[in-house]
Amino acid sequence: TLFFWMRIQEINAQPKLFHRDLLAYLSQPPKDFNFDVYVLFKALRHGWRVESFPVKFPPRQYGVSNWASTWRSKIRTMRRSMFYMWRLSWAED
């Protein structure tokens, strides 16, 4: 990505699996959608190999997602994520 000067694929709040040894590098994880960005960034920065594999998601059976029900909420979420990525890229390990 633009902020990290490294290739990070598919940062989109989808389920991620990681080895428990990576937890030693996660000192201040965020408590929102940026958790995926944080874990992927830390893994790559510390030399871990990241593998992606396809996952099929069936149609939602119950409820409706409303995290981005308005353009205002979408923009607010995107701005918050971009600001977080910028801060993370400049943070010391």
MOFENRA-V363267 format. One record per residue. N is the residue number from 1. PSI is psi in degrees with one decimal (* if undefined). OMEGA is omega in whole degrees, -180 to 180 (999 if undefined). Layout:
n: [N,N]
psi: [PSI,PSI]
omega: [OMEGA,OMEGA]
This chain:
n: [1,2,3,4,5,6,7,8,9,10,11,12,13,14,15,16,17,18,19,20,21,22,23,24,25,26,27,28,29,30,31,32,33,34,35,36,37,38,39,40,41,42,43,44,45,46,47,48,49,50,51,52,53,54,55,56,57,58,59,60,61,62,63,64,65,66,67,68,69,70,71,72,73,74,75,76,77,78,79,80,81,82,83,84,85,86,87,88,89,90,91,92,93]
psi: [166.3,-36.8,-31.1,-9.8,31.6,160.5,117.9,118.7,142.0,69.2,99.6,31.9,28.7,159.0,139.4,145.9,140.5,155.1,144.3,-23.7,-23.8,-23.4,-27.8,-23.0,-2.5,81.9,-36.6,68.3,144.5,162.1,38.3,-160.0,-20.9,-4.4,-42.6,-45.4,-46.2,-49.0,-44.7,-42.6,-47.5,-41.4,-48.1,-40.6,-30.9,15.8,13.4,149.8,132.6,126.7,140.9,146.6,148.6,141.8,130.0,130.6,119.1,163.2,145.7,129.6,-34.8,141.6,177.8,135.9,136.7,21.2,-30.2,55.7,-18.8,160.6,-34.1,-44.8,-35.2,-48.6,-41.5,-42.8,-44.5,-42.5,-42.8,-41.6,-41.9,-42.6,-40.2,-44.6,-39.5,-46.9,-42.8,-37.9,-26.4,-5.5,147.6,150.5,*]
omega: [-178,-175,-170,-177,175,-178,175,-175,170,173,-175,175,173,-179,178,175,175,-178,-177,178,178,-180,179,-178,-176,-173,-178,-178,176,-178,180,-179,-178,178,179,179,-178,-178,179,179,-180,180,-179,-179,-178,171,177,175,-180,178,177,176,-176,177,178,177,177,177,179,-179,-174,174,-178,176,179,179,-178,-176,178,176,179,180,177,-179,179,179,180,179,179,179,179,178,178,179,178,179,-179,-179,-179,-176,174,178,999]
